[in-house]
Amino acid sequence: MSSWNLVIRSSSCLRTAALILAALTAGQASAASAYQVYVSNERSGDLTVIDGSDFKVLATIPVGKRPRGIHASPDGSAIFVALSGTPVPDPPKLDAQGNPIFKTDDDDDAKVDKAADAIGVVDVAQGKLIRRISAGADPEEFSFSKDGTQLYVPNEEVKAASVVNIASGKVVQIIPVGQEPEGVGTAPDGNSLYLTCEAGGDVFVVDTVSTRTIAHFMVKVRPRSVAFLPGAGVGFIPSESAGLLNVIDTTNHKLLQSIALPAGSRPMSVRLAPNGQRVYVSNGRAGTITVLDSHSYQVLDTIKVGARPWGIAISPDGKYLYAANGPSNDVSVVDLAADKEVARIKAGAGPWGITIAAATP
């Protein structure tokens, strides 16, 4: 065989090897980027599992009464979901300022099932509920400690939050706060915890080591959730009744400014794009998602989605936003490059919260 033929054969082998390596790399990248969307359905008592690659429903997982707040564990192996035995109330009427008018009904108290209150744990690989953790009365939302060993759970009825040890499944500390604590978020450094109280607009900042309140400030009423911009010392808290997005200083623990959202907005959930450049806010009864620049706080766009979007989540690659539309029992899929809804996925009854976890092999 001539030297020239040897060169040709060697080159051919190298090209083949390169193609094989490229295919393997692409396959690995695809596998690494695959994810599943988990939706808590408040009225049907289950989770809808959606394939992030084709938006098809993969499974429905029964979990218990009134699932709402939902988050993947830090290692992605489990989905945690807040469960409550307090019946779903009818939407309250609003006063002239947009605040809800609540009425007391003793009959409703008789229907409360306190034994159903818990944080449920769903094993991602098995696709089923494997555990229930006691977390105080009527849990709605929660957050993980930075190391993933504890949960911080607001308990609206008792003006407090529970610190729960996940391994033992026990409440290890009670943190007193204000009236109707609901939103909660652990700061990116893990050193502080933000608890929002919807009735009065109180925000309590708690040291996660001592579990003592280290700061307290006010925002407009009905602050629903908390999100943070990592590395910037900035967080975001919506005020539903006022249609505002509050920007907070997480270094000095104070309100920096309040951003007026488009007319009719009733902001609920806040999420940051994976690259940190955009803030996304679900606007409840307005049926929209507001897009803001995370540094200038300028409103960039308003995206029409389904009826009363509450929980939202963003895909790991930053391409899609998912919004839980409670009244219409579906999930909106928003293409974030176009800022446009591109699909609706049927879920269970009363979709409330959304989280995302890597797909199992």
Helices and strands as residue ranges (DSSP letters): H 3-33, E 35-41, E 46-51, E 57-62, E 70-72, E 78-83, E 93-94, E 100-101, H 106-110, G 114-116, E 118-123, E 128-133, E 143-144, E 150-155, G 156-158, E 160-165, E 170-176, E 181-186, E 192-197, E 202-207, E 213-218, E 227-229, E 234-239, E 244-249, E 254-260, E 270-272, E 278-282, G 284-286, E 288-293, E 299-304, E 309-314, E 320-325, E 330-335, E 340-346, E 351-358
